[in-house]
Each structure stands twice: as C-alpha cells, then as structure tokens.
Amino acid sequence: MKTGTTVRARAAACAALGVFGIVMPLGAVVPQGWSPTAVAQAAPGENLAPDPSGSNSLSRGDLPAPSTEKKAKPDPIYSSCEQVWDQGKGPIYEGQPGYSTFLDPDHNGVACDR
C-alpha cells in the first residue's frame, strides 16, 4: 500500500525533527523571520551591568550582616487553667501575655482566678 509507506515515512521524519515535526507538519510554510540557522547568544555575564566595586561576584562578603536584635518571644498559649497553675502563673489579667477569654468564663477580665 502506498498510503502506509507515506505515513511511515512521515512518522519517521516527524520523529527525526522532534517537537517541530509534530507542531509544524512537513511541507508547511515557514513564516518570514524564522530561520533554521543558529542564532548567536550572549556569553554568560555579558549582559550584566558593571558592578561599582569592579567585580561581578556574589561572594559571602557581599551579603548583609545578620541582625543582632533579639526576636520577641511569642505569647504563651494555655489550654486550661490547670496548666497555668501548674506553671506557677496566674491569675492572668486582660492585656497580659497568655490571657484568653476561653480561660475567663465569667468575663471579668481576670483569667484563672481561683
């Protein structure tokens, strides 16, 4: 069959052309500006703006020093008043770290009051 050999030949040509064989079928018109020739590429670092110090390196000395400020401790989160009392804390007043309306059932502004 002549059709079978044509299909096989086109399949082999598509496989040889890779993705372009699938995207652009054989015999398709190539738009102007598309060229099968290689395009020159810039060398690595050629497009970088010049560094004022005279080098384009990113060595460890170029990084900013880590901050020396102390990080704030997160507020404690208590699941029950027993946990507060076991740690020797309490009562906890509204506005203090660890206060929660969950721990203040009578909503008087004092959590874990005995």
C-alpha positions in Angstrom: 0.0 0.0 0.0 1.3 3.3 -1.0 -0.5 5.2 1.8 1.1 3.0 4.5 4.6 3.8 3.4 3.8 7.5 3.2 2.5 7.5 6.7 5.6 5.6 7.9 7.9 8.0 6.1 6.2 11.0 7.6 6.2 9.4 11.1 9.9 8.8 10.7 10.5 12.3 9.5 8.5 13.7 12.4 10.4 11.6 14.9 13.7 12.9 13.4 12.5 16.5 13.7 11.3 16.1 17.2 8.7 18.6 18.5 8.9 20.7 15.4 7.8 17.7 13.3 4.6 17.5 15.4 3.9 21.2 15.7 4.8 22.1 12.2 3.9 19.4 9.6 6.1 18.6 6.7 5.6 20.9 3.8 4.2 23.8 6.0 5.1 27.3 5.0 7.7 28.8 7.4 6.9 32.4 8.4 9.4 35.0 7.4 11.9 35.6 10.2 12.0 32.0 11.3 15.4 30.7 10.4 16.8 27.2 10.7 20.3 28.7 11.2 21.7 29.1 14.7 21.4 32.4 16.4 24.3 33.9 18.3 23.9 34.0 22.1 25.5 36.3 24.6 28.3 34.9 26.7 27.5 34.3 30.4 27.8 37.6 32.3 27.9 39.7 29.1 24.5 41.3 29.8 25.2 42.1 33.4 25.6 45.8 34.4 29.0 46.6 35.7 29.4 46.4 39.5 30.7 49.7 41.0 33.2 47.7 43.1 34.7 46.3 39.8 33.7 42.7 40.2 30.5 40.8 39.5 31.0 38.2 42.2 28.4 37.4 44.8 30.8 36.1 47.5 29.8 35.8 51.1 31.3 39.2 51.9 28.7 40.9 49.7 25.8 39.7 51.9 24.5 42.0 54.6 25.4 41.0 58.2 22.6 39.2 60.1 20.6 41.4 62.5 21.6 41.3 66.2 18.2 42.3 67.5 16.5 39.8 69.8 13.4 38.3 68.5 10.3 38.7 70.6 9.1 35.6 72.3 5.6 34.5 71.3 2.8 34.9 73.9 2.2 31.6 75.8 -0.9 29.7 74.9 -2.6 27.9 77.7 -5.2 25.2 77.1 -6.5 25.2 80.7 -6.2 26.9 84.0 -4.7 23.8 85.5 -1.8 24.2 83.0 -1.4 27.9 84.2 -1.5 26.9 87.9 1.0 24.0 87.4 3.5 26.5 85.9 3.0 28.8 88.9 1.3 31.5 86.8 -2.0 33.1 87.3 -4.2 34.9 87.7 -3.7 36.4 84.2 -5.2 39.8 83.7 -6.7 41.1 80.4 -3.9 42.5 78.3 -1.2 40.3 79.8 0.5 37.6 77.7 -1.4 34.3 77.9 -4.8 35.9 78.7 -7.7 34.4 76.8 -11.5 34.7 77.1 -11.5 30.9 77.0 -9.7 31.0 80.3 -12.0 33.7 81.7 -15.5 32.2 81.7 -17.1 34.9 83.8 -15.6 37.7 81.5 -14.4 39.8 84.4 -11.0 40.5 82.8 -9.2 38.0 85.1 -8.4 34.5 83.7 -7.7 31.6 86.0 -8.7 33.4 89.2 -9.4 30.9 92.0 
